């Protein structure tokens, strides 16, 4: 226990003197903490800062977020990726308003019940905003813990995660849960980094099992991820006069976002034209505009951008059945389109 007290004191001392000045560290408002934590999942800090400020300007309170149309929320999220985060935030805001009277739940166990809030995010909000003595264990913290404690088992196994959580819970100094958790996150983000840890500058080097053993660069032990599946996709810019056809995604990937006409496993203009002809669109091929590529977590879209011109306006039945609309230049600017559509969107703006 004495040794544990020593490293926690060293950690918090280091954090208070070296921490980065980030906007979400200037507040303990649970709503703002929540927004930042969701945005920071799988996204670089530098990319998040501008989104964080803009999002809070658009939706300054949980009530404002709950009452906003989903399209407005997705538009504000446009470019951040992993759009299920935004959809879940919107659902959680509605739940907080409807079930909790607009007051953020304060306990870790209650926070975990909200859509899109798992163990890590609940721990972060509960400790930072409310001072609850719970850890916040994300990828950075798993890495720090595996090296510090000498864990050489797969850190994603439930039993190992449970051991890490229990050890960190016991290590949290009384009344300092916020500083402790943020210090561990900061250490993992800036010093105890993947592959090439900066052990020579680490405040915990003298307490670290992996540093002593000389194998910090090989930890943590994690699952090997399958490489993402490569998928060919024809992205069809289907224009009619001064407008382009866009579709609201119903599929889980990019659900609720707007995309152009997509045809998977197709690259050839004739095959793409047949694909849409079978769905009732009469059009002619104009040009192959170019290629684009977008990497998702589990798949890669290798896109061929094709321009087609409609010979007649799509029927109302087609638009309803496919959740589609013809969007002119200004309408296209206002709709939420994912980063995957960036090259196609720029091409569409030129066409319009």
Secondary structure, DSSP 8 states (H G I E B T S, - for coil): -HHHHHHHHHHHHHHHHH----GGGG---HHHHHHHHHHHTTS-HHHHHHHHHHHHHH--SHHHHHHS-HHHHHHHHTTS--THHHHHHHHHHHHHHHHHTT----SHHHHTTSTT--HHHHHHHHHHHH--S-----HHHHHHHHHHHT--SBTTSHHHHHHHHHHHHHHS-TT-HHHHHHHHHHHHHHTS-SSS--GGG-TTGGG-HHHHHT-GGG-SB-------EEEEEEEEEEEETTEEEEEE--SSTTTT-EE-EEEET---HHHHHHHHHTTT--EEEEEEEEEEEEE-SSEEEEEEEEEEEESS---HHHHHHTTEEEE-HHHHHHS-B-GGGHHHHHHHHHH-
